[in-house]
Amino acid sequence: MDWNKTKSIFIIVFSILNVFLYSLYLDRYTEAENLEELSESSVDDKLNADDITYSNLPEDVEGMPYIRGETKVFTAKDAPTGNVQVSVQDGKKLQVAYEEPVSPEGEAESAEALDAFVEEVVHEGTSYELWEIDEERNKAVYFQNFDGSTLYFSEDGKVTVYWNNDGDIVRYEQTMYTDIIENQEPKELVNAITAIHTLYQKNELERDLTINKTDLGYSVHVQVSENRQMFVPTWHIQAELSDGSREDYFVNAVKDGVLELNKEEDEPEEEEQ
């Protein structure tokens, strides 16, 4: 048997087989890309059909790193002096109650008056930004921010201000992260429209709503240790429902998954002071 001739035949056959398999792979890859494009287009069509609208989405989104922070240990020195009763719960929640309610500067219960109070009175108050004013429960919630990015719904990084029925502030509670640092190199992020598509495909969006705000912040990813948390870049998507109410949605901006952030539990109503 001529082994050289047989070897040459095998080489030619395997070369033809490799070309065929590579061609088949390219066809399948192209089909998958086309299906993905059709899928994205299909989602947009369904959004339109369900009267879900959006506009002015952020473009050219830059990467963001994971970050981590330490829970601050509070002492009474972090509270204002005079006319107050101060306590520290579990070493990390500062509770300040006014013996005589104080009137904020400006219109009571307004964002401007509450912002001024937090900035001037609360320890490092400029590190927080207003999330919500709850007029029915006489309180406002502020979330801590890092380098302009909000830390959404972290119990260890927020301020809650309470007032009485006259609009005078009666108490506030504060938790805080310190030594917040970037954990690693910036991660590539999914864009805003992808986050919206994810919410729709997971049946999170109701019909007839308007998405009026999309921005990037952070949410708790993992608890590294008892007093250290790691945060992941997070899309916050705010919408106005058909009845005029507000709904907030959150999507992992790195891995593109819907996040169910801890919403505040109902608290017993305070007696008017």
Secondary structure, DSSP 8 states (H G I E B T S, - for coil): --HHHHHHHHHHHHHHHHHHHHHHHHHHHHHHHHHHHHHHHHHHHHHHHTTEEE-----S---B--EEEEE----GGGS--SSEEEEEETTTEEEEEEEEEE--SSSTT-HHHHHHHHHHHSTTGGGEEEEEEETTTTEEEEEEEETTEEEET-TTSEEEEEE-TTS-EEEEEE--EEEEEE-SS-B----HHHHHHHHHHTT-S-SSEEEEEEEEEEEEEEEEETTEEEEEEEEEEEEE-TTS-EEEEEEETTT--EE--------------
